[in-house]
Amino acid sequence: MTPLHASSVPVTLCGCANSHAAGIRTGTAVVRTPQIASQPKPRASWIQTADSNDRTLPCCTCRLRFGHHTSPRSRPPARARRRRAAMETLMVDRVHSSLRLFMHRNAIFLCERLCAQFPSETNVQLLATCYLHNNQPYAAYHILKGKKLPESRYLFATSCFRINLLREAEETLCPVNEPNMEVPSGATGHYLLGVIYRCTGRISAAAEQFTQALTLDPLLWLAYEELCILGIAEDTDECFSESTALRLQQEHTSMPTLVKSNFANENRVLSSRVSASLGDISPKQIKQLHANNIAEVSGYPHVRPTALHVQNSSTSNVPQFDTPSPTAAQTSSIMPPPLFRNVHAYQNTISGDAPTKQKANGVNQPLRRKYMDEARLKKVSGRLFNSDSTSIPRRSERLKDTATNSNSNTSQFGGNGTGHSSADGRSFEQDKAERILLQDSKLALGIRELLGLFRTLGEGFRLSCLFKCQEALEVYRKLPESQFNTGWVLCQVGKAYFELVDYLEADRYFELAHRLSPCTLDGMDIYSTVLYHLNEEMRLSYLAQELISIDRLSPQAWCAVGNCFALRKDHETALKNFQRSVQLDSRFAYAHTLCGHEYSALEDYENSIKFYRCALQVDERHYNAWYGLGVVYLRQEKFEFAEHHFRRAFQINPRSSVLMCYLGMALHSLKRNEEALEMMEKAIAADKKNPLPKYQKALILLGLQKYQEALDELERLKEIAPHESSMYALMGKIYKQLNILDKAVFCFGIALDLKPPAADLAIIKSAMEKVHLPDELVEDDL
């Protein structure tokens, strides 16, 4: 190196093999360097030396050749940056393509390479999304911990929720030290926060979050469903009202403009990056690249034939046609780069086979004029590409002719754009306005039809959750046939009949739902309980085996298996299957309740109470668990506790005849006979086919010594359940109190002939043997 001593800072030139002289201005002096014949080191010769006051500058030729800058810490060369941008764009596109095609492991592999090559939080978000798609929430949790962007916070909270870290998920969505921070991801973020609040028992806070989510997105059905489950959903006429339709229409009419503008900006940036990167590739390599893309697309006909395609989660899936910028010889050309309608023509254009007439016409055109005409042509050519002019409906032949002339002028467009007249422009604008009005009217009609469907479905589901089952059935019958004959609606109808204790109709609709959608598991746990009550052992066994073959890891399948063993009185095996269901889904309240029923059948009341309370922790409005606790306390003769739990269940489901009957039994045990009789009257009115409240009413009347009224009630009960042994035993007892001994003996004999349970058999025999003894000498066991 030859030191330069014209300035206080020593400066040297790089040793270059080329014999050239460079003039370097240092301070006020200009130093001419002689030719240097030393071996060149073009990329390392200008790096700063060990002496901090001595530096080596590259010559002009080296700068042009290698893109070096004077500062050793400067950014990478522009061409390298463009190459890296194109590489990153291609990798992101392939990750999204793998996710669309359910190639989750391939998406994870590519995205890991992407994050290693281009470490950014956006790419980390994409990798976390891949992990969540592949059911690896723990991996997403690890890479997102500590991230601050809203999208990262939402993904991190989702990961925490999936691995049951509810407190950490809540702190991520709503930090305690930053109460004014917005919940990320809008409506879905509020919905997730509401689910977390509901799982932790904060019902009012959960309802507030679900309402906020539904306000932000009226079509977020899950939020309205959660409000219905909580029992606080508003009427569907208010939730899916006309104002909601107008707001949705405004959002959807304004969204395309924003999407198009964002797409244009992204496409412009991407095109500049891709064009610069493709500028470093020879035409032969470009042809090879497009040949590879064509071969790949031919194997997958639904994949668009684009070399580079950007996926953006905030925009719609609009096909992007990215073309490289023109070369230096084509800078002043008027025609824009061709679209990807004909890949071979595009390859010829890139390789320099474009018509020379376009180049000759564009040599003397000003640059500003070129950009204006190019933008105009892109607008028109985009319209021609998206829709054919012959397929667009016209009002009149005049508009059709005008559009045809406009299209022909566009195809023959020259350098200055003088082919368009003002009349053509007005016709084009009128046609565009008419099409916009037509699209808006269709959009408004579609939104109103969708909200009308949501109103019907939502009202039916809301009434079902309020246990107004008859009204819910009437609402569901208003659905069109195509919507009614779906698995979800038929299951809801079956559940409504199940709550009405109409097991035959419930069986009919559940069977139809399972036939139409055999792989749908939601509601199959209730279906298995229906078959249990109908004593359909063979059908229940077949259903359980079928559900296990569909999904062994579903809690509904193991509930069906448990009900099958419970029907065979094998309570221990049934309990193991119900516990397996709880293990698979700890938030499945019905599985907890079924475990409580089995423990109660085994007279293990302590564990029974434990599982009932677990069910209430999951769902406070799960009235079956309140009922189970009431039955346990009634058997333990803790009548006040029993009355409290039966009343809580009755408040949730005020139309259940069974709950009314058991509440009346608890009141009768507390010697509150008048209230008990009133409750039994309500139970009989609610379900005239239910024999239990009639029998209990007769018992209460017997305790009040109203023997004739009790006999009348039992006679009415005989019409409903003529083969019930306990009814005849009670009639025999009443006849003995009336001193009609022959009828008493006759009724006791019928009760024995009906083969009562073993526990009642000895009692009935004893009462029959002591029928002639005075009442003072007979213990009342009936």
C-alpha positions, 0 to 999 in steps of 0.5 A: 500500500502507498500511504497518502500524506496530504492529510492528517489522517493517513489514507491509502488506496487498495491494491488493484490489478487494473492499472488505473489512477484515482484522484482522491481528495483529502482535505484540500490536496489531491493526490495522484497514485501511480500504477500498482502492480501488486497482487489485488485484494479487492474485497479486503484491501480497504478494510480498516487496518490495525492502526485506528488512524490509518485507513484504506479506501477502495478505488472507484472501479472497486466500488462499482464492481463490489458495491463497497462503502467507505464505512466498514459498518455500512449496510449490505449492498442494495443488490444483496438486500434485494436478493435477501428480500426475494428469498424471504418472500419465497420462503414465506410463500412456501410456508403458507402453501404448506399450511394450506395443504396441511403439510405442517411438518414441512411448514415447520421445517421451512419456517425454522430455516426462515427464522434462522436466515431472517430473524424477525418477530414477524417470522417468529409469529409465523413459526408459532402458527406452524407449531400451533397447527401441528398441535405443539403449543409448548413449542409456540409458548417457548419461542413467543415468551417475552414478545411484545407485538399484539399478534405475538401476544395473542398467539402466546396467550393461545399457547398458554390456554392450550397447555392450561396456563390460564393465569399467564394467558390472562396476564398476556392478554390484559397485563395488570401493570398496563390496564389501558393496553388493548386486547390483541387480535380484536374480537377473537382476543376478547373471546379468548379472554372471556373463556379464560374468565369463565374457566376461572369462575368470573362469570360477570367479567366473562360476559363482558368480554363476550359482549365486547367480542360480539360488538366488534364482530357480530358474526362471531357465533362462539361469543353468542353461544357462550353468552347463551350458555351463561344464560345472559344472552340478549334477544337475537332481534337486538344482537342481529338487528338491522343496524348490525346489517348496515354496519356490516355492509359499510365494513364490507363495502369499505374493505375492498378499497383498503385491501386493494390499496394495501395490496397495491403498495405491497405489490409495488414494494415486492415488484421492486425487490423482485426486479432487482433480484432478478436483475442479477440472474441471466435470462436463461436462469429466469426461464429455468425458474419459470419452467420449474414453477410451471412443472410444479403448478401442473402437479397441483392445479389449484396452486397459482402459477406465480413465481413469488407470492406473498401471503398476508393474514390481514388481506384476502387471498388475491392472486398477485402477479409480480413482474420484474422491472424493465432493463436499462434499455427498456426504461423509457418503454411505454408498455408495462411488463406483461401479466402472467396470462401467457408464461411463454410470452413473458419469458420471451419478453424477459429474455429480450425477444420483445418487439423492437417497435415498442422500444423504438417508440419509447426512446424519446418519451419523457419519464413522467409521461411514461409513468402516467401512461403505464399506470393508466394501462395497468388499471385498464389491463387489470380490468381486462384480465379480471373479467372478460368484457363479453361476460359483463351484463350491459343495460343497452347495446350502446354501453356494450359497443362503448365498452368494446371500443374502449377495450379495443382502444386499450389493446391498440394503445400507443405511446401517448394514450390519445386513443381514449375520448371523454365519451369513452371515459364517461361510459366507463365510469357509468358502467363502473358505477352501475356494477358497484350499485349492483354489487352493493345491493347483492351484498346487502341482501346476502348480509340480511339473509345471513343475519336472518339465519343467525337470528333463527339459530341463535334464538333457538339455541338461547331458548334451549339454554334457558330450558324453554325447550318447547319454544326452542323446537318451534323456532328450529322448525322455522329453519329451511329444510337444508339447514334443519337437516344438518347434524348440529340442528338435529342434535339441538332438537334431540337435546330439547326432547331429552330435556322434555323427557321425551326419550323416543323423539330424542332418540329419533332425532339423534339417530338421524343426526348420527346418520347424516353426520356420522363423524360428528361427536358433539351431542353423542354423550347425550344420545348415549344417555337417551339409549340408557334410559330406553334400555337399548343395550345392543344399540348403546353398545354399537354406538360406543364401539362406533364412537371409539373407532372414530376417535379414541381420544374424544370424551363423548366416546368414553361417556358412551362406553361408560353408559353401556356398562352402567346399563349392565349395572357394572358401576365400577367399570362404568366409573373407570370409563367416565374417569377416562373421559374426565382425563381427556377433557377436564372441562367436560362437565357432564363427564364429572356428573356421570362420575358422581352418579356412579359413585352415588350408585356405589354409595360412596357419597364423599367422592360423589360430592367431590365430582359433582362440585368439580362439574359445577366449577366447570359450569355453574349452570350445569343443573344435573350436578346440583340435582346430584348433590341434592339426591346425595344429601336427601339419602343422607337425610340432610334435608335442608342441604337437599332442599337448597341444592334442588332449589338451585337446580330448579332455578336454572331449569324451572320447567323440569318435572323431575326437579319439581318432584324432588324439591317437593320430596325435600320439602315434605321431609322438612314437614312443609307439606303445603309447599310440597303439595304445591310443588307436586301440582306444578310437576304434574302439570309440567309433565302429565306422563311422569308417574313420580310426582303423582306417587309422591303426591299420594304419599304426602296426602297419606301423611295428611290423612287425606286417604280418599284423595290419595286413592284418587291420585293413585287411580290416575297413576294406574292409568299411566304406570299400571305395572308399578309394584310400589303403587299397589303396595301404597294402595294396600296401605291406604285400604288398611288405614280405611279398614278395607282389609280385603282390598288391602290384601288384594293390592299387596298380592298384586304388588308381589306378583309384579316382582318388586325389587329385592329390597321392597319384596320383604317389606311388602310380604311383612305388610301383607302378613300383618294386615289384620294386626292393629296399626300400633303393633305394625312398623311403618316401613312402606 
